[in-house]
Amino acid sequence: MKEQLEQIRKQTLDALGSAAAMPELEELRVKVLGKKGELTALLKQMGSLSPEERPAMGQLANAVRSAIEEKIAEKSEQLKALAQQAKLQAEAVDVTIPGKTQKLGHEHPMNIVLDRIKEIFLDMGFEIIEGDEIELADYNFTKLNTPEDHPAREWTDTFYLTEDSNVLLRTQTSPMQIRAIEAHGVPIRMISPGRVFRKDEVDATHSPMFHQIEGLVVDKGVTMADLKGTLNTVIRAIYGANTVTRFRPHHFPFTEPSCEVDIQCHKCGGVGCPTCKGEGWIEVLGAGMVHPKVLQNCGVDPEEYSGFAFGMGLERFALGSYKISDMRLIFENDVRFLEQF
């Protein structure tokens, strides 16, 4: 048995010395020290030795086991260190190599136009006031002098959030006329940009969600001439000094008199094309003098104060600014399209 123990020690230590990886080391450990290993099997034969031989063989067997276990532990540390070194070399970063260029984004064309419009109005002394997208029908319709039987109040036109038609996604930014006067009083000069929602079909110039910029001026002695001068100044600041505008009579419940403002089509120059639906003009906003009843609903005396209001379609201003023929391109998030701006 002594010769067998010495042979196991020599063969195992030699094999451990040449082991090149952790799996190989584990395989040798199981082969020698495992439940069915060579050393384990040999120790099971200790019972066949005489009482005089057992102590010496037991001592030798323990020495062999200890030597093998120490070698395994030593080799394990060596292999772990080599693996760590190889990993560090593989993951090394050459700091002298030029870095990868990070592609930066830029503002969406809608935001570019919105910021430009804000700057124009700020330069004219207007204040910017934000509003909520979920609105009460009282502010969205009733206080704006919109009668109960008005088509805009139908469920086919408006996204109502309650069955009693009291809460809705605002169909316009016009409720900010009421809320701004209630909060700030008069005189007032403000714009309120934001998203609005209507049950419109999607086409080149319509979307169920779009952006408006509500404007309101209330003071003593405000006239229709102030309205036209303000809007022409803004439109020409955006589209250029030679932009042709057209004011058409219209009707809005919250203004009297009312008008719609068109610009000559930027695609065809007024000849007629699919973008302007053959009309040569593109409607960009509705406006008018604030209705006396709206002022009264806000606690303002219409005999003392007058004002004008307007609602601008931001998407349509973006279409005209960048000669975009289809509003849907703005919302499709096609990088190939957006990279042009």
C-alpha positions in Angstrom: 0.0 0.0 0.0 2.9 2.3 0.7 4.1 2.1 -2.9 0.6 2.8 -4.1 0.3 5.9 -2.0 3.6 7.2 -3.2 2.7 6.5 -6.8 -0.6 8.4 -6.3 1.2 11.3 -4.8 3.8 11.5 -7.6 1.4 11.1 -10.5 -1.1 13.6 -9.0 1.4 16.3 -8.2 2.9 16.0 -11.7 -0.5 16.2 -13.3 -1.4 19.2 -11.1 1.8 21.0 -12.1 0.9 20.8 -15.8 -2.8 21.7 -15.4 -3.6 24.7 -17.6 -7.2 25.5 -16.6 -9.7 25.4 -13.8 -11.8 22.7 -15.3 -8.8 20.4 -15.7 -7.8 21.1 -12.1 -11.3 20.2 -10.9 -11.2 17.0 -12.9 -8.0 15.9 -11.2 -9.3 16.7 -7.8 -12.4 14.5 -8.3 -10.3 11.8 -9.9 -8.1 11.5 -6.8 -10.0 12.9 -3.8 -13.6 12.4 -4.9 -16.0 9.8 -3.4 -14.9 7.4 -6.1 -11.4 8.8 -6.4 -8.1 6.8 -6.4 -7.0 7.9 -2.9 -10.4 7.4 -1.4 -10.6 3.9 -2.9 -7.2 3.0 -1.5 -8.1 4.3 2.0 -11.0 2.0 2.1 -8.6 -0.9 2.1 -7.0 0.2 5.4 -9.3 -2.3 7.2 -7.3 -5.2 5.7 -4.1 -4.1 7.3 -2.7 -5.4 10.6 -3.1 -3.2 13.7 0.7 -2.6 13.6 0.6 -1.3 10.0 -2.5 0.9 10.2 -0.9 3.9 12.1 2.0 4.2 9.7 -0.2 3.8 6.7 -2.8 6.2 8.1 -0.1 8.9 8.7 1.3 8.4 5.2 -2.2 8.6 3.6 -2.9 11.9 5.5 0.4 13.3 4.3 -0.4 12.3 0.7 -3.9 13.9 1.0 -2.5 17.1 2.5 0.2 17.4 -0.1 -2.4 17.0 -2.9 -4.8 19.5 -1.4 -2.1 22.0 -0.8 -1.0 21.7 -4.5 -4.6 22.0 -5.7 -5.0 25.2 -3.6 -1.7 26.6 -4.9 -2.5 25.8 -8.5 -6.0 27.2 -8.2 -4.7 30.6 -7.1 -2.2 30.5 -9.9 -4.8 29.7 -12.5 -7.2 32.4 -11.1 -4.4 35.0 -11.3 -3.6 34.0 -14.9 -7.3 34.2 -15.8 -7.7 37.6 -14.3 -4.6 38.9 -16.1 -5.9 37.5 -19.4 -9.3 39.2 -18.8 -7.6 42.5 -18.0 -5.5 42.3 -21.2 -8.6 41.4 -23.3 -10.6 44.3 -21.9 -7.8 46.8 -21.9 -8.7 50.2 -23.4 -6.2 52.1 -25.5 -6.7 55.7 -24.4 -4.7 56.9 -27.4 -7.4 55.7 -29.9 -9.7 58.6 -30.9 -13.2 58.2 -29.3 -16.3 57.5 -31.2 -18.3 60.6 -32.3 -21.6 60.8 -30.4 -24.3 62.0 -32.7 -26.3 64.8 -31.1 -29.9 65.5 -31.8 -31.6 68.8 -32.4 -34.9 70.5 -31.8 -38.0 69.2 -33.6 -39.2 71.5 -36.4 -42.4 72.1 -34.3 -40.4 73.3 -31.3 -38.1 75.5 -33.5 -41.2 77.3 -34.9 -42.8 77.5 -31.4 -39.7 79.0 -29.9 -39.5 81.5 -32.8 -43.2 82.5 -32.3 -42.7 82.9 -28.5 -39.8 85.2 -29.1 -41.8 87.3 -31.4 -44.6 87.7 -28.9 -42.3 88.3 -26.0 -40.7 91.1 -28.0 -44.2 92.6 -28.4 -44.7 92.5 -24.6 -46.9 89.4 -24.4 -46.8 87.0 -21.4 -46.7 83.2 -21.9 -49.2 81.2 -19.8 -49.5 77.4 -19.8 -52.8 75.6 -19.4 -54.1 72.1 -18.6 -55.1 69.7 -21.4 -58.0 68.2 -19.4 -60.6 70.9 -19.2 -64.1 71.6 -17.9 -66.9 72.1 -20.4 -67.8 75.2 -18.5 -64.4 76.8 -19.5 -64.0 75.1 -22.9 -67.5 76.1 -24.1 -70.0 77.8 -21.8 -68.0 80.8 -20.5 -66.8 81.2 -24.1 -70.4 81.9 -25.2 -70.7 78.5 -27.0 -74.4 77.5 -26.8 -75.5 74.0 -25.7 -76.6 73.0 -29.2 -73.3 74.1 -30.9 -71.9 71.3 -33.2 -68.5 71.5 -31.4 -70.1 70.2 -28.2 -71.3 67.0 -29.9 -69.7 63.7 -28.9 -68.8 63.1 -32.5 -66.5 66.2 -32.4 -65.1 66.2 -28.9 -63.3 63.7 -26.7 -65.3 63.7 -23.5 -64.0 61.9 -20.4 -67.2 61.8 -18.4 -70.7 60.6 -19.4 -72.2 63.9 -18.3 -70.0 65.8 -20.8 -68.5 68.0 -18.1 -64.9 66.9 -18.4 -63.1 66.7 -21.7 -59.8 66.9 -23.6 -59.8 70.6 -24.5 -60.7 71.2 -28.1 -58.9 74.6 -28.2 -56.6 76.7 -26.1 -59.4 79.3 -25.9 -60.3 78.4 -22.3 -57.1 80.1 -21.3 -58.8 83.4 -22.1 -61.1 82.9 -19.2 -58.6 81.4 -16.8 -55.9 84.0 -17.6 -58.3 86.9 -16.9 -59.6 85.2 -13.7 -56.0 84.7 -12.5 -54.4 88.0 -13.7 -57.2 90.5 -14.3 -57.1 93.2 -16.9 -55.4 94.7 -18.8 -53.7 91.6 -20.1 -51.6 90.6 -23.1 -50.8 86.9 -23.3 -50.3 83.8 -25.4 -50.9 80.2 -24.3 -49.4 77.4 -26.4 -50.4 73.8 -26.0 -51.9 70.6 -27.4 -55.6 70.3 -28.3 -57.8 67.4 -29.3 -60.6 67.0 -31.8 -62.2 64.0 -33.6 -60.7 65.0 -37.0 -59.8 62.7 -39.8 -56.1 62.4 -40.5 -55.0 64.1 -43.7 -52.3 66.4 -45.1 -53.5 69.3 -43.0 -55.6 67.7 -40.1 -54.9 65.6 -37.1 -56.9 64.5 -34.0 -54.2 66.0 -31.9 -52.5 69.2 -32.8 -51.1 72.4 -31.3 -52.6 75.8 -30.9 -51.3 79.1 -29.6 -54.1 81.1 -28.0 -53.6 84.8 -27.9 -55.5 87.4 -25.9 -55.3 91.2 -25.5 -57.7 93.1 -23.3 -57.3 96.8 -22.5 -59.0 100.1 -23.0 -59.4 101.2 -26.6 -58.4 98.0 -28.3 -59.7 97.8 -31.9 -59.8 95.5 -34.9 -57.0 97.5 -36.4 -54.8 96.4 -33.4 -55.7 92.8 -34.2 -54.8 93.0 -37.9 -51.6 94.9 -37.2 -50.5 92.4 -34.6 -51.3 89.3 -36.7 -49.7 90.7 -39.8 -46.6 91.6 -37.9 -46.3 88.0 -36.5 -47.0 86.3 -39.8 -44.5 88.3 -41.7 -41.9 87.9 -39.0 -42.3 84.1 -39.5 -42.8 83.8 -43.2 -41.1 86.9 -44.5 -41.9 90.5 -45.2 -43.5 89.7 -48.6 -46.0 87.2 -47.2 -49.5 87.8 -48.5 -52.3 87.5 -45.9 -56.1 87.4 -46.3 -58.7 88.2 -43.6 -62.1 86.5 -44.2 -65.3 87.2 -42.2 -66.2 84.2 -40.1 -68.1 83.3 -36.9 -66.9 82.2 -33.6 -69.1 82.2 -30.5 -66.5 84.0 -28.4 -65.5 86.8 -30.8 -67.6 89.5 -32.6 -66.7 90.4 -35.2 -64.7 87.3 -36.2 -62.4 86.4 -39.0 -60.2 83.7 -40.3 -56.7 84.5 -41.5 -55.1 82.8 -44.5 -51.6 83.0 -46.0 -50.9 82.4 -49.7 -49.9 78.8 -50.2 -46.2 78.3 -49.8 -46.1 75.4 -52.2 -47.9 76.8 -55.2 -47.8 80.6 -54.6 -51.6 80.8 -54.9 -52.0 78.9 -58.1 -53.6 75.8 -56.4 -52.1 72.5 -55.3 -52.9 69.4 -53.2 -51.4 71.1 -50.1 -53.9 74.0 -50.3 -56.6 71.7 -51.8 -56.6 73.8 -55.0 -57.6 77.0 -53.2 -54.2 78.8 -53.3 -54.6 79.8 -49.6 -53.9 78.0 -46.3 -55.9 78.9 -43.2 -53.5 79.5 -40.3 -55.6 81.0 -37.5 -59.0 82.2 -36.4 -59.4 85.6 -34.6 -61.7 88.3 -33.7 -62.7 90.9 -31.1 -63.5 89.4 -27.7 -67.3 89.0 -27.4 -68.8 91.3 -24.7 -70.5 88.2 -23.1 -67.1 86.6 -22.6 -65.8 89.7 -20.9 -68.8 89.8 -18.7 -68.3 86.1 -17.8 -64.9 87.1 -16.6 -66.2 90.0 -14.5 -64.9 92.6 -17.0 -67.0 95.6 -18.0 -67.3 95.5 -21.8 -68.2 99.2 -21.8 -64.8 100.0 -20.3 -62.6 97.3 -21.9 -62.3 95.7 -25.3 -59.9 93.2 -26.7 -59.0 90.7 -29.4 -58.2 87.0 -29.3 -56.8 84.5 -31.8 -55.9 80.8 -32.1 -52.9 79.9 -34.2 -52.3 76.4 -35.6 -48.7 75.6 -34.8 -48.5 72.7 -37.2 -49.7 74.8 -40.1 -47.1 77.5 -39.3 -44.4 74.7 -39.3 -45.7 73.5 -42.7 -45.3 77.0 -44.1 -42.0 77.7 -42.5 -40.3 74.6 -43.9 -42.4 74.1 -47.0 -43.7 70.8 -45.7 -46.5 69.4 -47.8 -48.1 66.9 -45.4 -48.7 67.4 -41.6 -48.4 63.7 -41.0 -44.7 63.9 -41.6 -44.3 65.9 -38.5 -45.8 63.1 -36.3 -44.3 60.0 -37.9 -40.9 60.4 -36.2 -39.0 59.4 -39.4 -35.4 60.3 -38.7 -34.7 60.7 -42.4 -37.3 63.5 -42.4 -36.3 65.1 -39.1 -32.6 65.2 -39.9 -33.3 67.8 -42.6 -34.1 70.5 -40.0 
